[in-house]
Amino acid sequence: METVNTLNTAVLKCWSVTSNNNGFIAPELVEYRLRGRIYDDSRCLFPDGSRVRTSPIQKITDCGTHKLVETISTIYSVYAADVDPEYEKAFPNAYKRLNMKRS
């Protein structure tokens, strides 16, 4: 019998990227996360519009019209139009720059 590991899904709006980088953490130990307002949570744990902070980002896939951001247990759909305006002001082109660093 084959076990299928399915991840939960949700849409994140008014999103921004955060990290645990305080200047004293080695670069290879820095974790990046998203925060924002969750919608269409497949687990129904969070009401639409609830503020959340994700677990560390594992993978980002560019699908053209949106990006899929995979964390430990959830795949979040994020869109360019849904970047937090204050975050976009501080970090222009945030959506375009949302990707995993290549070694």
MMTF fields as JSON, N, C-alpha, C and O atoms, coordinates in Angstrom:
{
  "mmtfVersion": "1.0.0",
  "mmtfProducer": "UNKNOWN",
  "numBonds": 411,
  "numAtoms": 412,
  "numGroups": 103,
  "numChains": 1,
  "numModels": 1,
  "chainsPerModel": [1],
  "groupsPerChain": [103],
  "chainIdList": ["A"],
  "bondAtomList": [4, 2, 8, 6, 12, 10, 16, 14, 20, 18, 24, 22, 28, 26, 32, 30, 36, 34, 40, 38, 44, 42, 48, 46, 52, 50, 56, 54, 60, 58, 64, 62, 68, 66, 72, 70, 76, 74, 80, 78, 84, 82, 88, 86, 92, 90, 96, 94, 100, 98, 104, 102, 108, 106, 112, 110, 116, 114, 120, 118, 124, 122, 128, 126, 132, 130, 136, 134, 140, 138, 144, 142, 148, 146, 152, 150, 156, 154, 160, 158, 164, 162, 168, 166, 172, 170, 176, 174, 180, 178, 184, 182, 188, 186, 192, 190, 196, 194, 200, 198, 204, 202, 208, 206, 212, 210, 216, 214, 220, 218, 224, 222, 228, 226, 232, 230, 236, 234, 240, 238, 244, 242, 248, 246, 252, 250, 256, 254, 260, 258, 264, 262, 268, 266, 272, 270, 276, 274, 280, 278, 284, 282, 288, 286, 292, 290, 296, 294, 300, 298, 304, 302, 308, 306, 312, 310, 316, 314, 320, 318, 324, 322, 328, 326, 332, 330, 336, 334, 340, 338, 344, 342, 348, 346, 352, 350, 356, 354, 360, 358, 364, 362, 368, 366, 372, 370, 376, 374, 380, 378, 384, 382, 388, 386, 392, 390, 396, 394, 400, 398, 404, 402, 408, 406],
  "bondOrderList": [1, 1, 1, 1, 1, 1, 1, 1, 1, 1, 1, 1, 1, 1, 1, 1, 1, 1, 1, 1, 1, 1, 1, 1, 1, 1, 1, 1, 1, 1, 1, 1, 1, 1, 1, 1, 1, 1, 1, 1, 1, 1, 1, 1, 1, 1, 1, 1, 1, 1, 1, 1, 1, 1, 1, 1, 1, 1, 1, 1, 1, 1, 1, 1, 1, 1, 1, 1, 1, 1, 1, 1, 1, 1, 1, 1, 1, 1, 1, 1, 1, 1, 1, 1, 1, 1, 1, 1, 1, 1, 1, 1, 1, 1, 1, 1, 1, 1, 1, 1, 1, 1],
  "groupList": [{"groupName": "MET", "atomNameList": ["N", "CA", "C", "O"], "elementList": ["N", "C", "C", "O"], "formalChargeList": [0, 0, 0, 0], "bondAtomList": [1, 0, 2, 1, 3, 2], "bondOrderList": [1, 1, 2], "singleLetterCode": "M", "chemCompType": "L-PEPTIDE LINKING"}, {"groupName": "GLU", "atomNameList": ["N", "CA", "C", "O"], "elementList": ["N", "C", "C", "O"], "formalChargeList": [0, 0, 0, 0], "bondAtomList": [1, 0, 2, 1, 3, 2], "bondOrderList": [1, 1, 2], "singleLetterCode": "E", "chemCompType": "L-PEPTIDE LINKING"}, {"groupName": "THR", "atomNameList": ["N", "CA", "C", "O"], "elementList": ["N", "C", "C", "O"], "formalChargeList": [0, 0, 0, 0], "bondAtomList": [1, 0, 2, 1, 3, 2], "bondOrderList": [1, 1, 2], "singleLetterCode": "T", "chemCompType": "L-PEPTIDE LINKING"}, {"groupName": "VAL", "atomNameList": ["N", "CA", "C", "O"], "elementList": ["N", "C", "C", "O"], "formalChargeList": [0, 0, 0, 0], "bondAtomList": [1, 0, 2, 1, 3, 2], "bondOrderList": [1, 1, 2], "singleLetterCode": "V", "chemCompType": "L-PEPTIDE LINKING"}, {"groupName": "ASN", "atomNameList": ["N", "CA", "C", "O"], "elementList": ["N", "C", "C", "O"], "formalChargeList": [0, 0, 0, 0], "bondAtomList": [1, 0, 2, 1, 3, 2], "bondOrderList": [1, 1, 2], "singleLetterCode": "N", "chemCompType": "L-PEPTIDE LINKING"}, {"groupName": "LEU", "atomNameList": ["N", "CA", "C", "O"], "elementList": ["N", "C", "C", "O"], "formalChargeList": [0, 0, 0, 0], "bondAtomList": [1, 0, 2, 1, 3, 2], "bondOrderList": [1, 1, 2], "singleLetterCode": "L", "chemCompType": "L-PEPTIDE LINKING"}, {"groupName": "ALA", "atomNameList": ["N", "CA", "C", "O"], "elementList": ["N", "C", "C", "O"], "formalChargeList": [0, 0, 0, 0], "bondAtomList": [1, 0, 2, 1, 3, 2], "bondOrderList": [1, 1, 2], "singleLetterCode": "A", "chemCompType": "L-PEPTIDE LINKING"}, {"groupName": "LYS", "atomNameList": ["N", "CA", "C", "O"], "elementList": ["N", "C", "C", "O"], "formalChargeList": [0, 0, 0, 0], "bondAtomList": [1, 0, 2, 1, 3, 2], "bondOrderList": [1, 1, 2], "singleLetterCode": "K", "chemCompType": "L-PEPTIDE LINKING"}, {"groupName": "CYS", "atomNameList": ["N", "CA", "C", "O"], "elementList": ["N", "C", "C", "O"], "formalChargeList": [0, 0, 0, 0], "bondAtomList": [1, 0, 2, 1, 3, 2], "bondOrderList": [1, 1, 2], "singleLetterCode": "C", "chemCompType": "L-PEPTIDE LINKING"}, {"groupName": "TRP", "atomNameList": ["N", "CA", "C", "O"], "elementList": ["N", "C", "C", "O"], "formalChargeList": [0, 0, 0, 0], "bondAtomList": [1, 0, 2, 1, 3, 2], "bondOrderList": [1, 1, 2], "singleLetterCode": "W", "chemCompType": "L-PEPTIDE LINKING"}, {"groupName": "SER", "atomNameList": ["N", "CA", "C", "O"], "elementList": ["N", "C", "C", "O"], "formalChargeList": [0, 0, 0, 0], "bondAtomList": [1, 0, 2, 1, 3, 2], "bondOrderList": [1, 1, 2], "singleLetterCode": "S", "chemCompType": "L-PEPTIDE LINKING"}, {"groupName": "GLY", "atomNameList": ["N", "CA", "C", "O"], "elementList": ["N", "C", "C", "O"], "formalChargeList": [0, 0, 0, 0], "bondAtomList": [1, 0, 2, 1, 3, 2], "bondOrderList": [1, 1, 2], "singleLetterCode": "G", "chemCompType": "PEPTIDE LINKING"}, {"groupName": "PHE", "atomNameList": ["N", "CA", "C", "O"], "elementList": ["N", "C", "C", "O"], "formalChargeList": [0, 0, 0, 0], "bondAtomList": [1, 0, 2, 1, 3, 2], "bondOrderList": [1, 1, 2], "singleLetterCode": "F", "chemCompType": "L-PEPTIDE LINKING"}, {"groupName": "ILE", "atomNameList": ["N", "CA", "C", "O"], "elementList": ["N", "C", "C", "O"], "formalChargeList": [0, 0, 0, 0], "bondAtomList": [1, 0, 2, 1, 3, 2], "bondOrderList": [1, 1, 2], "singleLetterCode": "I", "chemCompType": "L-PEPTIDE LINKING"}, {"groupName": "PRO", "atomNameList": ["N", "CA", "C", "O"], "elementList": ["N", "C", "C", "O"], "formalChargeList": [0, 0, 0, 0], "bondAtomList": [1, 0, 2, 1, 3, 2], "bondOrderList": [1, 1, 2], "singleLetterCode": "P", "chemCompType": "L-PEPTIDE LINKING"}, {"groupName": "TYR", "atomNameList": ["N", "CA", "C", "O"], "elementList": ["N", "C", "C", "O"], "formalChargeList": [0, 0, 0, 0], "bondAtomList": [1, 0, 2, 1, 3, 2], "bondOrderList": [1, 1, 2], "singleLetterCode": "Y", "chemCompType": "L-PEPTIDE LINKING"}, {"groupName": "ARG", "atomNameList": ["N", "CA", "C", "O"], "elementList": ["N", "C", "C", "O"], "formalChargeList": [0, 0, 0, 0], "bondAtomList": [1, 0, 2, 1, 3, 2], "bondOrderList": [1, 1, 2], "singleLetterCode": "R", "chemCompType": "L-PEPTIDE LINKING"}, {"groupName": "ASP", "atomNameList": ["N", "CA", "C", "O"], "elementList": ["N", "C", "C", "O"], "formalChargeList": [0, 0, 0, 0], "bondAtomList": [1, 0, 2, 1, 3, 2], "bondOrderList": [1, 1, 2], "singleLetterCode": "D", "chemCompType": "L-PEPTIDE LINKING"}, {"groupName": "GLN", "atomNameList": ["N", "CA", "C", "O"], "elementList": ["N", "C", "C", "O"], "formalChargeList": [0, 0, 0, 0], "bondAtomList": [1, 0, 2, 1, 3, 2], "bondOrderList": [1, 1, 2], "singleLetterCode": "Q", "chemCompType": "L-PEPTIDE LINKING"}, {"groupName": "HIS", "atomNameList": ["N", "CA", "C", "O"], "elementList": ["N", "C", "C", "O"], "formalChargeList": [0, 0, 0, 0], "bondAtomList": [1, 0, 2, 1, 3, 2], "bondOrderList": [1, 1, 2], "singleLetterCode": "H", "chemCompType": "L-PEPTIDE LINKING"}],
  "groupTypeList": [0, 1, 2, 3, 4, 2, 5, 4, 2, 6, 3, 5, 7, 8, 9, 10, 3, 2, 10, 4, 4, 4, 11, 12, 13, 6, 14, 1, 5, 3, 1, 15, 16, 5, 16, 11, 16, 13, 15, 17, 17, 10, 16, 8, 5, 12, 14, 17, 11, 10, 16, 3, 16, 2, 10, 14, 13, 18, 7, 13, 2, 17, 8, 11, 2, 19, 7, 5, 3, 1, 2, 13, 10, 2, 13, 15, 10, 3, 15, 6, 6, 17, 3, 17, 14, 1, 15, 1, 7, 6, 12, 14, 4, 6, 15, 7, 16, 5, 4, 0, 7, 16, 10],
  "groupIdList": [1, 2, 3, 4, 5, 6, 7, 8, 9, 10, 11, 12, 13, 14, 15, 16, 17, 18, 19, 20, 21, 22, 23, 24, 25, 26, 27, 28, 29, 30, 31, 32, 33, 34, 35, 36, 37, 38, 39, 40, 41, 42, 43, 44, 45, 46, 47, 48, 49, 50, 51, 52, 53, 54, 55, 56, 57, 58, 59, 60, 61, 62, 63, 64, 65, 66, 67, 68, 69, 70, 71, 72, 73, 74, 75, 76, 77, 78, 79, 80, 81, 82, 83, 84, 85, 86, 87, 88, 89, 90, 91, 92, 93, 94, 95, 96, 97, 98, 99, 100, 101, 102, 103],
  "secStructList": [7, 7, 7, 7, 7, 7, 7, 3, 3, 3, 3, 3, 3, 3, 3, 3, 3, 3, 3, 7, 7, 7, 1, 1, 1, 7, 4, 4, 4, 7, 7, 3, 3, 3, 3, 3, 3, 3, 3, 1, 7, 6, 6, 7, 7, 1, 7, 6, 6, 3, 3, 3, 3, 7, 1, 7, 7, 7, 3, 3, 3, 3, 7, 1, 1, 1, 3, 3, 3, 3, 7, 1, 1, 3, 3, 3, 3, 3, 7, 4, 4, 4, 5, 7, 2, 2, 2, 2, 2, 2, 1, 6, 6, 2, 2, 2, 2, 7, 1, 7, 7, 7, 7],
  "xCoordList": [0.841, 0.0, 0.89, 1.794, 0.627, 1.418, 0.813, -0.396, 1.655, 1.201, 1.374, 2.446, 0.327, 0.385, 0.429, -0.446, 1.442, 1.594, 1.07, 1.738, -0.108, -0.672, -0.509, -0.65, -0.211, -0.065, -1.366, -2.169, -1.553, -2.698, -2.472, -1.338, -3.537, -3.418, -4.156, -5.088, -3.715, -4.352, -3.861, -2.865, -4.568, -4.161, -3.724, -4.379, -2.62, -2.14, -2.237, -1.716, -2.909, -3.056, -2.413, -2.197, -2.114, -1.433, -0.182, 0.066, 0.598, 1.72, 3.041, 3.217, 3.946, 5.312, 6.224, 5.752, 7.517, 8.512, 9.188, 9.546, 9.362, 10.079, 11.193, 11.199, 12.123, 13.191, 13.618, 13.221, 14.429, 14.987, 16.388, 17.124, 16.755, 18.095, 18.213, 17.603, 19.0, 19.219, 20.647, 21.07, 21.379, 22.754, 23.772, 24.973, 23.294, 24.196, 24.011, 24.658, 23.141, 22.87, 23.667, 23.714, 24.284, 25.023, 24.062, 22.922, 24.504, 23.609, 22.902, 21.746, 23.569, 22.955, 21.86, 21.13, 21.746, 20.722, 19.529, 18.576, 19.584, 18.48, 17.255, 17.349, 16.113, 14.843, 13.957, 13.829, 13.355, 12.432, 11.016, 10.77, 10.092, 8.685, 7.824, 8.294, 6.578, 5.613, 4.709, 4.485, 4.196, 3.115, 2.087, 2.413, 0.867, -0.204, -1.551, -1.692, -2.538, -3.912, -4.264, -4.125, -4.719, -4.991, -6.446, -7.367, -6.619, -7.943, -7.979, -6.949, -9.165, -9.37, -8.455, -7.885, -8.32, -7.511, -8.163, -9.274, -7.479, -8.061, -8.33, -9.168, -7.635, -7.861, -9.005, -9.512, -9.403, -10.455, -10.068, -10.935, -8.776, -8.313, -8.407, -8.595, -8.273, -8.267, -9.424, -9.604, -10.207, -11.242, -10.585, -9.485, -11.258, -10.727, -10.37, -11.146, -9.185, -8.72, -7.896, -7.404, -7.732, -6.92, -5.462, -4.969, -4.777, -3.346, -2.571, -2.836, -1.615, -0.792, 0.671, 0.991, 1.53, 2.951, 3.228, 2.912, 3.811, 4.015, 5.224, 6.025, 5.334, 6.573, 7.602, 7.237, 8.87, 9.901, 9.585, 9.053, 9.923, 9.717, 10.677, 11.878, 10.127, 10.92, 11.177, 12.239, 10.182, 10.265, 9.325, 8.264, 9.718, 8.87, 8.812, 9.844, 7.6, 7.39, 6.654, 5.585, 7.226, 6.587, 5.648, 6.093, 4.368, 3.349, 2.893, 1.91, 3.588, 3.215, 2.259, 2.631, 1.025, 0.034, 0.138, -0.396, 0.822, 1.001, 2.191, 2.758, 2.555, 3.634, 3.088, 2.208, 3.62, 3.292, 4.454, 5.59, 4.165, 5.188, 4.915, 3.904, 5.83, 5.66, 6.395, 7.578, 5.669, 6.271, 6.251, 6.064, 6.435, 6.495, 5.195, 5.229, 4.049, 2.788, 1.753, 0.657, 2.083, 1.085, 1.714, 2.878, 0.93, 1.323, 0.436, -0.785, 1.068, 0.352, 0.439, 1.508, -0.683, -0.705, -0.579, -1.32, 0.374, 0.54, 0.533, 0.993, 0.003, -0.162, 0.503, 0.598, 0.964, 1.637, 0.748, 1.236, -0.531, -1.456, -1.708, -2.276, -1.287, -1.596, -0.426, -0.498, 0.651, 1.78, 1.32, 0.591, 1.734, 1.43, 1.966, 3.151, 1.135, 1.583, 2.784, 3.662, 2.832, 3.969, 5.249, 6.333, 5.107, 6.26, 6.763, 7.968, 5.834, 6.203, 6.898, 7.831, 6.449, 7.071, 8.513, 9.412, 8.72, 10.059, 10.954, 12.165, 10.356, 11.101, 10.435, 9.707, 10.676, 10.015, 10.227, 11.264, 9.219, 9.238, 9.327, 9.976, 8.679, 8.741, 8.29, 8.909, 7.221, 6.72, 7.736, 8.002, 8.292, 9.27, 10.5, 11.088, 10.88, 12.078, 11.813, 12.744, 10.558, 10.222, 10.658, 9.964, 11.81, 12.343, 13.36, 13.772, 13.754, 14.765, 16.135, 16.354, 17.058, 18.437, 19.04, 18.799, 19.81, 20.485, 21.924, 22.618, 22.357, 23.734, 24.715, 25.917],
  "yCoordList": [-1.177, 0.0, 1.246, 1.372, 2.148, 3.367, 4.481, 4.713, 5.162, 6.281, 7.569, 7.831, 8.366, 9.643, 10.75, 10.838, 11.588, 12.694, 13.961, 14.531, 14.399, 15.604, 16.782, 16.654, 17.924, 19.139, 19.918, 19.794, 20.711, 21.604, 22.754, 23.013, 23.443, 24.582, 25.787, 25.65, 26.973, 28.224, 29.337, 29.186, 30.449, 31.661, 32.664, 32.811, 33.354, 34.371, 35.732, 35.932, 36.665, 38.028, 38.996, 38.668, 40.183, 41.207, 40.588, 40.723, 39.905, 39.108, 39.882, 40.845, 39.421, 39.942, 38.797, 37.758, 38.992, 37.986, 38.432, 39.6, 37.508, 37.783, 36.748, 35.724, 37.027, 36.058, 36.167, 37.084, 35.215, 35.228, 35.841, 35.69, 36.526, 37.106, 38.327, 39.365, 38.188, 39.301, 39.837, 40.635, 39.403, 39.842, 38.942, 39.066, 38.036, 37.147, 35.684, 34.804, 35.424, 34.056, 33.787, 34.623, 32.627, 32.25, 32.226, 31.783, 32.695, 32.769, 31.46, 31.475, 30.341, 29.054, 28.645, 27.685, 29.363, 29.055, 30.011, 29.847, 30.999, 31.96, 31.268, 30.578, 31.462, 30.907, 32.047, 33.078, 31.85, 32.843, 32.303, 31.122, 33.177, 32.82, 33.886, 34.991, 33.56, 34.55, 34.913, 34.117, 36.13, 36.48, 37.248, 37.909, 37.154, 37.821, 37.341, 36.832, 37.508, 37.101, 35.865, 35.855, 34.837, 33.551, 33.47, 33.95, 32.847, 32.613, 31.203, 30.652, 30.63, 29.301, 28.236, 27.417, 28.256, 27.269, 25.891, 25.682, 24.956, 23.629, 22.857, 21.955, 23.198, 22.534, 23.17, 22.595, 24.374, 25.135, 25.448, 25.548, 25.602, 25.97, 27.472, 27.919, 28.244, 29.696, 30.294, 29.969, 31.158, 31.869, 32.769, 33.275, 32.969, 33.859, 35.22, 35.809, 35.708, 37.011, 36.976, 38.015, 35.794, 35.686, 35.975, 35.605, 36.635, 36.893, 35.64, 35.022, 35.274, 34.094, 34.384, 35.288, 33.597, 33.551, 32.092, 31.213, 31.833, 30.451, 29.817, 30.495, 28.531, 27.846, 28.204, 28.814, 27.843, 28.231, 27.782, 26.695, 28.637, 28.35, 27.247, 27.311, 26.231, 25.111, 25.202, 24.809, 25.729, 25.734, 26.8, 27.055, 27.426, 28.4, 28.018, 27.815, 27.923, 27.577, 28.712, 29.127, 29.217, 30.284, 29.643, 28.908, 29.914, 29.342, 30.335, 30.084, 31.449, 32.457, 33.486, 34.647, 33.078, 34.014, 34.181, 35.137, 33.254, 33.297, 32.412, 31.724, 32.444, 31.579, 30.674, 31.062, 29.467, 28.522, 28.496, 28.208, 28.799, 28.823, 27.646, 27.609, 26.693, 25.48, 25.608, 25.947, 25.328, 25.288, 23.831, 22.932, 23.589, 22.22, 21.459, 20.282, 22.119, 21.384, 22.034, 21.499, 23.181, 23.902, 24.48, 24.879, 24.519, 25.22, 26.458, 26.354, 27.624, 28.896, 29.445, 29.441, 29.913, 30.64, 32.117, 32.646, 32.792, 34.236, 34.913, 34.353, 36.124, 36.88, 38.242, 38.791, 38.783, 40.083, 41.183, 42.069, 41.142, 42.19, 42.149, 43.086, 41.063, 40.89, 41.143, 40.795, 41.741, 42.086, 43.165, 44.079, 43.07, 44.107, 45.439, 45.525, 46.485, 47.766, 48.375, 48.951, 48.257, 48.798, 48.016, 48.591, 46.709, 45.872, 46.211, 46.319, 46.377, 46.733, 48.085, 48.288, 48.999, 50.327, 50.218, 50.878, 49.39, 49.208, 48.341, 48.555, 47.365, 46.415, 46.314, 45.356, 47.292, 47.319, 46.022, 45.368, 45.679, 44.456, 43.192, 42.222, 43.207, 42.077, 40.774, 39.73, 40.83, 39.6, 39.043, 37.841, 39.898, 39.462, 38.848, 37.897, 39.402, 38.925, 37.725, 37.181, 37.313, 36.169, 34.881, 34.369, 34.365, 33.118, 32.549, 33.217, 31.334, 30.695, 31.046, 31.056, 31.333, 31.613, 30.351, 29.247, 30.525, 29.383, 29.322, 30.337, 28.12, 27.945, 27.908, 27.767],
  "zCoordList": [0.0, 0.0, 0.0, 0.825, -0.92, -1.049, -0.202, -0.24, 0.558, 1.374, 0.583, 0.037, 0.525, -0.172, 0.869, 1.731, 0.786, 1.723, 1.056, 0.193, 1.447, 0.845, 1.788, 3.004, 1.205, 1.987, 1.96, 1.035, 2.979, 3.037, 2.071, 1.668, 1.699, 0.793, 1.363, 2.154, 0.941, 1.355, 0.446, -0.262, 0.475, -0.235, 0.82, 1.852, 0.565, 1.498, 0.825, -0.272, 1.491, 0.975, 1.957, 3.123, 1.471, 2.273, 2.905, 4.103, 2.059, 2.541, 2.515, 1.768, 3.354, 3.395, 3.825, 4.286, 3.674, 4.05, 5.336, 5.482, 6.262, 7.504, 7.65, 6.966, 8.539, 8.807, 10.261, 10.98, 10.671, 12.017, 12.029, 13.005, 10.956, 10.838, 11.736, 11.48, 12.785, 13.704, 13.612, 14.449, 12.605, 12.438, 13.117, 12.879, 13.963, 14.688, 14.301, 14.87, 13.347, 12.903, 11.63, 10.727, 11.569, 10.361, 9.175, 9.317, 8.01, 6.842, 6.514, 6.091, 6.7, 6.367, 7.36, 7.115, 8.467, 9.465, 9.43, 10.191, 8.556, 8.459, 7.864, 6.849, 8.508, 8.035, 7.542, 8.203, 6.386, 5.829, 5.928, 5.681, 6.292, 6.453, 5.801, 5.531, 5.552, 5.093, 6.256, 7.167, 6.203, 7.116, 6.309, 5.323, 6.734, 6.009, 6.486, 7.598, 5.632, 5.956, 5.126, 3.903, 5.816, 5.181, 4.703, 5.364, 3.535, 2.955, 2.381, 1.994, 2.33, 1.727, 2.327, 1.607, 3.654, 4.363, 4.228, 4.715, 3.571, 3.323, 4.612, 4.626, 5.688, 6.976, 7.76, 8.723, 7.328, 8.027, 9.474, 10.342, 9.729, 11.07, 11.307, 12.438, 10.235, 10.357, 9.57, 8.397, 10.196, 9.435, 8.392, 8.611, 7.258, 6.222, 6.809, 7.562, 6.454, 6.908, 8.18, 8.621, 8.786, 10.003, 9.681, 8.615, 10.602, 10.432, 10.814, 11.845, 9.974, 10.245, 9.914, 9.143, 10.516, 10.152, 9.842, 10.643, 8.691, 8.255, 8.93, 9.575, 8.771, 9.126, 8.044, 7.039, 8.225, 7.252, 5.821, 5.597, 4.875, 3.456, 3.019, 3.285, 2.343, 1.845, 0.344, -0.139, -0.395, -1.855, -2.405, -1.834, -3.522, -4.208, -5.68, -6.321, -6.209, -7.613, -8.3, -7.853, -9.39, -10.164, -11.177, -12.059, -11.058, -11.951, -13.01, -13.707, -13.14, -14.127, -13.558, -13.386, -13.262, -12.724, -11.217, -10.656, -10.564, -9.112, -8.745, -9.594, -7.474, -6.991, -5.902, -5.134, -5.847, -4.793, -3.819, -4.197, -2.569, -1.531, -0.6, 0.101, -0.608, 0.183, 1.505, 1.546, 2.595, 3.921, 4.38, 3.559, 5.643, 6.143, 5.884, 5.523, 6.066, 5.938, 5.024, 4.86, 4.426, 3.628, 2.369, 2.368, 1.3, 0.08, -0.028, -0.137, 0.004, -0.079, -1.495, -2.106, -2.012, -3.281, -2.961, -2.133, -3.626, -3.439, -4.805, -5.799, -4.828, -6.072, -5.937, -4.839, -7.065, -7.077, -6.514, -5.811, -6.806, -6.357, -4.854, -4.294, -4.197, -2.779, -1.839, -0.661, -2.341, -1.469, -0.491, -0.878, 0.761, 1.748, 1.224, 0.904, 1.126, 0.557, 1.282, 0.64, 2.59, 3.347, 3.047, 2.955, 2.896, 2.561, 1.161, 0.938, 0.219, -1.157, -1.197, -1.975, -0.367, -0.308, 0.197, -0.324, 1.204, 1.776, 0.888, 0.824, 0.207, -0.626, -1.997, -2.259, -2.873, -4.189, -4.983, -4.876, -5.775, -6.59, -5.743, -6.132, -4.593, -3.663, -4.31, -4.104, -5.088, -5.718, -6.705, -6.716, -7.518, -8.52, -7.848, -8.362, -6.696, -6.002, -5.091, -4.496, -4.979, -4.131, -4.818, -5.696, -4.414, -4.962, -3.994, -3.045, -4.234, -3.391, -3.937, -5.148, -3.026, -3.446, -4.028, -3.541, -5.053, -5.678, -5.178, -5.114, -4.828, -4.338, -5.478, -5.254]
}
